[in-house]
């Protein structure tokens, strides 16, 4: 996020004093820096989210035609478990990196390069173990990128600009999914291209930012306490019995995101096995569905923040969001055509947009102590990533519920489960006393 011509001149972040090296930035960043930062964030999501929304479903269908749902559950479960561990781990390691290239750049560039190798392995893997290994490498590596990229915000961006920059970064996820599925649908004659073209977009944008970043450097003289297993484990925990508001808000976030992920993770298999579409056309259909979901989410995310301030209640916005999500997933559960499926997806997108607009505000209001805000946000983010592990673990049970009409996976039960989970998320926010 740099220039406005004056901001093009690099600032030096290698500082002799340890206190100065860790001080808050004060110089404003320019538009060029913002653009490069946002593009790197966008490219990372293009590379990482295109597989979860489309290409992994297609690939598992190729590798295990009769067991695609089970294989997809395994792959996503392993990957998301690694994401939960690797994000805080690599973020902490980047805090401790004393490199001539800076604190963040080695993890940003190295993670992107290794992540693309992982995606290539997924695309070319001739067997299930190599497919799982490739996705594990991908998740671990891109979470190293994510951990370092998010740390750039407090490193480089002064407090007065962080709201604007955070809002810009918040758009990158939805835009990344839509762009990635569109690109993959344009090259759907080759599964290798479906993985590697989005990966190339991610690599180029990340390298453009990483190679031009005037990274801050940690002085050799700065003391680093030993990084022991106890400190690492504490970064995953806030006692909900001592901090009731935080605990209720954490479980609410978990269930809201769990329900949403239940409704979106298996859409490729629903299109092929539930609605009977051929694999050859599913990429284009997934792009349409993803666009319907993300466009409505982006539009209503702006409205949700205004609505929350207008009615003076976060809880009511969460409840309205859960209602739309539950209704949308309910329509998807009983959809017998692609058009009805799209209607349900769009309604769910309204709910997701409303929820995302207040999600971080809810977390900010239940932080246990200002001095541990980063830790608290990290723990709260587990409520956002853990569903990617829970969905693959629980989904096979719902899919195995016997159908009244005969054999096959029970997608109706799966989507209804997602609907119930989102409603539970709205109920769990009610005991919080820190806000209305």
C-alpha positions as CSV (number, residue, x, y, z in Angstrom):
1,X,0.0,0.0,0.0
2,X,2.4,2.7,-0.9
3,X,2.6,5.6,-3.1
4,X,1.1,8.8,-3.5
5,X,4.2,10.1,-5.1
6,X,5.8,11.1,-1.9
7,X,5.1,7.7,-0.4
8,X,7.0,6.0,-3.2
9,X,10.2,6.8,-1.4
10,X,11.0,3.8,0.8
11,X,11.1,4.2,4.5
12,X,13.8,2.3,6.4
13,X,12.4,-0.1,9.0
14,X,15.8,-1.6,10.2
15,X,16.2,0.4,13.4
16,X,19.1,0.4,15.9
17,X,16.9,0.5,18.9
18,X,14.8,-2.5,19.9
19,X,12.0,-0.3,21.1
20,X,12.0,1.7,17.8
21,X,11.9,-1.6,15.8
22,X,8.7,-2.6,17.5
23,X,7.1,0.9,17.6
24,X,3.9,1.8,15.9
25,X,4.2,3.2,12.4
26,X,3.3,6.9,12.0
27,X,4.1,7.7,8.4
28,X,0.9,7.3,6.2
29,X,1.1,4.7,3.5
30,X,0.2,5.6,-0.1
31,X,-2.1,4.3,-2.7
32,X,0.5,2.2,-4.4
33,X,1.3,0.3,-1.2
34,X,-2.4,-0.2,-0.6
35,X,-2.9,-1.5,-4.1
36,X,0.0,-3.9,-4.0
37,X,-1.0,-5.1,-0.5
38,X,-4.6,-5.7,-1.5
39,X,-3.6,-7.5,-4.7
40,X,-1.3,-9.8,-2.8
41,X,-4.1,-10.6,-0.4
42,X,-6.5,-11.0,-3.3
43,X,-4.1,-13.3,-5.1
44,X,-3.5,-15.5,-2.1
45,X,-7.3,-16.1,-1.8
46,X,-7.5,-16.8,-5.6
47,X,-4.9,-19.5,-5.2
48,X,-6.2,-20.9,-1.9
49,X,-10.0,-20.6,-2.1
50,X,-10.5,-21.8,-5.7
51,X,-9.6,-25.4,-4.7
52,X,-12.0,-25.4,-1.7
53,X,-14.9,-23.9,-3.7
54,X,-14.4,-25.8,-7.0
55,X,-11.3,-27.7,-8.1
56,X,-10.8,-30.0,-5.1
57,X,-14.3,-31.3,-5.6
58,X,-13.6,-32.0,-9.3
59,X,-10.2,-33.6,-8.5
60,X,-11.6,-35.9,-5.9
61,X,-14.3,-37.0,-8.3
62,X,-11.5,-37.9,-10.8
63,X,-9.3,-39.8,-8.2
64,X,-12.1,-41.6,-6.4
65,X,-15.3,-41.5,-8.5
66,X,-17.2,-43.7,-6.0
67,X,-15.9,-42.2,-2.8
68,X,-15.5,-38.5,-3.7
69,X,-17.4,-37.2,-0.7
70,X,-15.3,-39.2,1.7
71,X,-12.1,-38.3,0.0
72,X,-13.0,-34.6,-0.1
73,X,-13.8,-34.8,3.7
74,X,-10.4,-36.3,4.3
75,X,-8.5,-33.8,2.2
76,X,-10.3,-30.7,3.7
77,X,-10.1,-32.0,7.2
78,X,-6.3,-32.5,7.1
79,X,-5.9,-29.1,5.4
80,X,-8.0,-27.2,7.8
81,X,-6.3,-28.8,10.8
82,X,-3.0,-27.7,9.5
83,X,-4.4,-24.2,8.9
84,X,-5.4,-23.9,12.6
85,X,-1.9,-24.8,13.7
86,X,0.2,-23.2,11.0
87,X,-1.3,-19.7,10.9
88,X,-0.4,-18.7,14.5
89,X,2.8,-20.8,14.3
90,X,4.3,-19.1,11.2
91,X,3.0,-15.7,12.4
92,X,4.9,-16.1,15.6
93,X,8.0,-17.3,13.7
94,X,7.9,-14.3,11.5
95,X,7.8,-12.1,14.6
96,X,11.1,-13.7,15.6
97,X,12.8,-13.7,12.1
98,X,16.2,-11.9,12.0
99,X,16.8,-12.0,8.3
100,X,18.6,-9.6,6.0
101,X,15.5,-9.8,3.9
102,X,13.3,-8.6,6.8
103,X,10.8,-10.2,9.1
104,X,7.8,-10.9,6.8
105,X,9.3,-11.1,3.3
106,X,10.9,-14.6,3.6
107,X,7.6,-16.1,4.8
108,X,5.5,-14.3,2.2
109,X,7.7,-15.2,-0.8
110,X,8.8,-18.7,0.5
111,X,5.3,-19.7,1.5
112,X,3.9,-18.7,-1.9
113,X,6.5,-20.6,-3.8
114,X,6.1,-23.8,-1.7
115,X,2.3,-23.4,-1.8
116,X,2.3,-23.4,-5.6
117,X,4.3,-26.6,-5.5
118,X,1.7,-28.1,-3.3
119,X,-1.1,-27.1,-5.7
120,X,0.9,-28.7,-8.6
121,X,1.1,-31.9,-6.6
122,X,-2.7,-31.9,-6.0
123,X,-3.3,-31.4,-9.7
124,X,-0.9,-34.2,-10.8
125,X,-1.3,-36.7,-7.9
126,X,-1.9,-40.2,-9.2
127,X,-3.0,-41.5,-5.8
128,X,-5.0,-40.5,-2.7
129,X,-1.9,-40.2,-0.3
130,X,-0.2,-37.8,-2.7
131,X,-3.4,-35.8,-3.1
132,X,-3.7,-35.4,0.6
133,X,0.0,-34.6,0.9
134,X,-0.2,-31.9,-1.8
135,X,-3.1,-30.2,-0.1
136,X,-1.4,-30.4,3.3
137,X,1.7,-28.6,1.8
138,X,-0.6,-26.0,0.2
139,X,-2.5,-25.2,3.4
140,X,0.6,-25.0,5.5
141,X,2.5,-22.8,3.1
142,X,-0.3,-20.4,2.3
143,X,-1.0,-20.0,6.0
144,X,2.6,-19.0,6.4
145,X,1.9,-16.3,3.7
146,X,-1.3,-15.3,5.5
147,X,0.3,-15.0,8.9
148,X,3.0,-12.8,7.5
149,X,0.7,-10.7,5.3
150,X,-1.7,-9.9,8.2
151,X,1.3,-8.8,10.3
152,X,2.2,-6.2,7.7
153,X,-0.9,-4.3,8.7
154,X,0.3,-3.3,12.2
155,X,3.9,-3.2,10.9
156,X,3.4,-0.7,8.2
157,X,0.0,1.0,8.4
158,X,-0.6,3.7,11.0
159,X,-3.7,3.4,13.2
160,X,-5.5,6.2,11.4
161,X,-5.5,4.3,8.1
162,X,-6.1,0.7,9.4
163,X,-9.9,0.9,9.1
164,X,-9.7,1.9,5.5
165,X,-7.0,-0.7,4.7
166,X,-8.8,-3.5,6.6
167,X,-12.0,-2.7,4.7
168,X,-10.1,-3.0,1.4
169,X,-8.6,-6.3,2.5
170,X,-12.0,-7.6,3.5
171,X,-13.2,-7.4,-0.1
172,X,-10.3,-9.6,-1.3
173,X,-11.8,-12.9,-0.1
174,X,-15.1,-12.7,-1.9
175,X,-13.5,-11.2,-5.0
176,X,-10.8,-13.9,-4.9
177,X,-13.3,-16.7,-4.8
178,X,-15.3,-15.3,-7.7
179,X,-12.2,-14.6,-9.8
180,X,-10.7,-18.0,-9.1
181,X,-13.8,-19.9,-10.0
182,X,-14.3,-17.8,-13.1
183,X,-10.7,-18.4,-14.3
184,X,-10.9,-22.1,-13.5
185,X,-14.2,-22.4,-15.4
186,X,-12.5,-20.9,-18.5
187,X,-9.8,-23.6,-18.5
188,X,-12.0,-26.5,-17.4
189,X,-10.7,-28.8,-20.2
190,X,-7.5,-29.3,-18.1
191,X,-7.6,-30.1,-14.4
192,X,-3.9,-29.1,-14.2
193,X,-4.7,-25.6,-15.6
194,X,-7.7,-25.3,-13.3
195,X,-5.2,-25.5,-10.4
196,X,-2.2,-23.8,-11.8
197,X,-3.7,-20.8,-13.5
198,X,-5.2,-19.5,-10.2
199,X,-2.0,-20.5,-8.5
200,X,0.0,-18.4,-11.0
201,X,-2.3,-15.4,-10.3
202,X,-1.6,-15.8,-6.6
203,X,2.2,-16.2,-7.1
204,X,2.6,-13.1,-9.3
205,X,0.6,-10.8,-7.1
206,X,2.3,-12.0,-3.9
207,X,5.8,-11.7,-5.5
208,X,5.0,-8.2,-6.7
209,X,4.2,-7.2,-3.1
210,X,6.9,-9.3,-1.4
211,X,9.7,-8.1,-3.6
212,X,8.8,-4.4,-3.3
213,X,8.0,-4.5,0.4
214,X,10.2,-2.2,2.5
215,X,10.1,-4.8,5.3
216,X,11.0,-3.9,8.9
217,X,14.0,-5.8,10.2
218,X,14.4,-7.1,13.7
219,X,17.8,-5.9,15.2
220,X,20.3,-8.6,16.1
221,X,20.5,-7.0,19.5
222,X,16.8,-7.4,20.3
223,X,16.4,-10.1,22.9
224,X,14.1,-13.0,22.0
225,X,12.7,-15.2,24.8
226,X,12.7,-18.9,24.2
227,X,9.6,-20.0,22.3
228,X,8.4,-23.0,24.3
229,X,5.5,-25.3,23.7
230,X,3.6,-23.8,26.6
231,X,3.7,-20.3,25.1
232,X,2.6,-21.8,21.7
233,X,-0.4,-23.6,23.3
234,X,-1.5,-20.6,25.2
235,X,-1.9,-18.7,21.9
236,X,-5.0,-21.0,21.3
237,X,-6.8,-20.5,24.6
238,X,-8.9,-18.0,26.5
239,X,-10.7,-19.4,29.5
240,X,-14.5,-19.1,28.8
241,X,-15.3,-19.7,32.5
242,X,-13.4,-16.6,33.5
243,X,-14.4,-14.5,30.4
244,X,-18.1,-15.4,29.8
245,X,-18.8,-12.8,27.1
246,X,-15.8,-13.9,25.1
247,X,-16.8,-17.6,25.5
248,X,-20.4,-17.0,24.3
249,X,-19.2,-14.9,21.4
250,X,-16.6,-17.5,20.4
251,X,-19.2,-20.3,20.3
252,X,-21.6,-18.1,18.4
253,X,-19.0,-17.4,15.8
254,X,-18.1,-21.1,15.6
255,X,-21.7,-22.1,14.9
256,X,-22.4,-19.4,12.4
257,X,-19.3,-20.2,10.4
258,X,-19.9,-24.0,10.8
259,X,-23.4,-23.7,9.4
260,X,-22.2,-21.5,6.5
261,X,-19.3,-23.9,5.7
262,X,-21.7,-26.9,5.8
263,X,-23.7,-25.3,3.1
264,X,-20.8,-24.4,0.8
265,X,-18.2,-27.1,1.1
266,X,-20.0,-29.8,-0.8
267,X,-21.6,-27.7,-3.6
268,X,-19.6,-29.4,-6.4
269,X,-20.7,-32.8,-5.3
270,X,-24.2,-31.7,-4.8
271,X,-24.3,-30.4,-8.4
272,X,-22.9,-33.7,-9.8
273,X,-24.5,-36.3,-7.4
274,X,-27.5,-34.4,-6.2
275,X,-28.7,-32.6,-9.3
276,X,-27.1,-34.9,-11.8
277,X,-24.9,-32.5,-13.8
278,X,-21.9,-33.8,-15.7
279,X,-18.4,-33.0,-14.3
280,X,-17.6,-31.3,-17.6
281,X,-20.2,-28.5,-16.9
282,X,-19.8,-28.1,-13.1
283,X,-17.1,-25.5,-13.3
284,X,-19.3,-23.0,-15.1
285,X,-22.2,-23.8,-12.8
286,X,-20.0,-23.3,-9.7
287,X,-18.9,-19.9,-10.9
288,X,-22.5,-18.8,-11.3
289,X,-23.3,-20.1,-7.8
290,X,-20.2,-18.5,-6.3
291,X,-20.9,-15.2,-7.9
292,X,-24.5,-15.2,-6.6
293,X,-23.3,-16.0,-3.1
294,X,-20.4,-13.5,-3.0
295,X,-22.1,-10.6,-4.8
296,X,-25.0,-10.6,-2.4
297,X,-22.6,-11.0,0.5
298,X,-20.5,-8.0,-0.5
299,X,-23.6,-5.8,-1.1
300,X,-25.2,-6.7,2.2
301,X,-22.0,-6.5,4.2
302,X,-22.0,-2.8,3.7
303,X,-25.7,-2.6,4.6
304,X,-25.2,-4.7,7.8
305,X,-22.7,-2.2,9.4
306,X,-25.2,0.7,8.8
307,X,-28.1,-1.4,10.1
308,X,-26.2,-2.3,13.3
309,X,-25.4,1.3,14.0
310,X,-29.0,2.4,13.1
311,X,-30.8,0.0,15.4
312,X,-28.1,0.0,18.0
313,X,-27.9,-3.7,18.3
314,X,-25.3,-6.3,17.1
315,X,-27.4,-9.2,18.4
316,X,-30.3,-8.3,16.2
317,X,-28.1,-8.2,13.1
318,X,-26.7,-11.6,14.0
319,X,-30.2,-12.9,14.4
320,X,-31.3,-11.5,11.1
321,X,-28.2,-12.9,9.4
322,X,-28.8,-16.3,10.9
323,X,-32.4,-16.2,9.6
324,X,-31.3,-15.5,6.0
325,X,-28.6,-18.1,6.2
326,X,-31.0,-20.7,7.6
327,X,-33.7,-19.9,5.0
328,X,-31.2,-20.0,2.1
329,X,-29.7,-23.3,3.2
330,X,-33.3,-24.7,3.7
331,X,-34.1,-23.8,0.1
332,X,-30.9,-25.4,-1.1
333,X,-31.7,-28.6,0.9
334,X,-34.9,-29.1,-1.0
335,X,-33.9,-27.7,-4.4
336,X,-34.5,-30.0,-7.3
337,X,-33.2,-27.7,-10.0
338,X,-30.2,-25.4,-10.5
339,X,-32.4,-22.3,-10.6
340,X,-33.8,-23.1,-7.1
341,X,-30.3,-23.9,-5.9
342,X,-29.2,-20.4,-7.0
343,X,-32.1,-18.7,-5.2
344,X,-31.1,-20.5,-2.0
345,X,-27.5,-19.6,-2.4
346,X,-28.3,-15.9,-3.0
347,X,-30.5,-15.7,0.1
348,X,-27.7,-17.4,2.1
349,X,-25.3,-14.8,0.7
350,X,-27.5,-12.0,2.2
351,X,-27.2,-13.6,5.6
352,X,-23.4,-14.1,5.2
353,X,-22.9,-10.5,4.2
354,X,-25.0,-9.2,7.2
355,X,-23.0,-11.4,9.6
356,X,-19.6,-10.6,8.2
357,X,-20.4,-6.9,8.7
358,X,-20.6,-7.2,12.5
359,X,-18.4,-10.3,13.0
360,X,-15.2,-8.5,13.9
361,X,-17.1,-5.7,15.8
362,X,-18.5,-8.5,18.0
363,X,-15.0,-9.8,18.7
364,X,-13.6,-6.4,19.4
365,X,-16.3,-5.8,22.1
366,X,-15.5,-8.9,24.0
367,X,-11.7,-8.7,24.1
368,X,-10.6,-9.7,27.5
369,X,-7.8,-7.1,27.9
370,X,-6.3,-4.5,25.5
371,X,-2.8,-5.9,26.2
372,X,-3.9,-9.4,24.9
373,X,-6.1,-8.2,22.0
374,X,-3.9,-9.9,19.3
375,X,-4.1,-13.2,21.3
376,X,-7.8,-12.8,21.7
377,X,-8.4,-12.2,18.0
378,X,-6.2,-15.2,17.2
379,X,-8.3,-17.4,19.5
380,X,-11.5,-16.0,18.1
381,X,-10.2,-16.7,14.5
382,X,-10.2,-20.4,15.4
383,X,-14.0,-20.1,15.5
384,X,-13.6,-19.1,11.8
385,X,-11.2,-21.9,10.8
386,X,-12.3,-24.8,13.0
387,X,-15.5,-25.4,10.9
388,X,-13.3,-26.4,8.0
389,X,-12.2,-29.3,10.1
390,X,-15.6,-30.0,11.7
391,X,-17.6,-30.0,8.4
392,X,-15.5,-32.8,6.8
393,X,-15.8,-34.8,10.1
394,X,-19.5,-34.4,10.5
395,X,-20.7,-34.3,6.9
396,X,-20.3,-38.0,6.1
397,X,-22.7,-38.8,9.0
398,X,-25.4,-36.5,7.5
399,X,-24.7,-37.7,4.0
400,X,-25.2,-41.3,5.2
401,X,-28.7,-40.7,6.6
402,X,-30.9,-43.0,4.5
403,X,-32.9,-41.4,1.8
404,X,-36.6,-42.1,1.5
405,X,-36.2,-42.3,-2.3
406,X,-33.4,-44.8,-2.3
407,X,-29.6,-44.8,-2.2
408,X,-27.1,-42.0,-2.6
409,X,-25.8,-39.2,-0.4
410,X,-28.4,-37.3,1.6
411,X,-27.6,-33.7,0.8
412,X,-30.9,-32.6,2.2
413,X,-29.8,-33.7,5.7
414,X,-26.5,-32.0,5.2
415,X,-27.9,-28.6,4.2
416,X,-30.6,-28.8,6.9
417,X,-27.8,-29.4,9.5
418,X,-26.1,-26.2,8.3
419,X,-29.4,-24.4,8.7
420,X,-29.8,-25.5,12.3
421,X,-26.2,-24.7,13.1
422,X,-26.6,-21.1,12.0
423,X,-29.7,-20.7,14.1
424,X,-27.8,-22.1,17.1
425,X,-25.1,-19.4,16.5
426,X,-27.8,-16.7,16.8
427,X,-29.0,-18.2,20.1
428,X,-25.5,-18.4,21.5
429,X,-24.9,-14.7,21.2
430,X,-27.9,-13.8,23.4
431,X,-26.1,-14.2,26.8
432,X,-23.3,-11.7,25.9
433,X,-23.6,-8.7,28.2
434,X,-20.9,-6.5,26.6
435,X,-23.3,-5.2,23.9
436,X,-27.0,-5.2,22.9
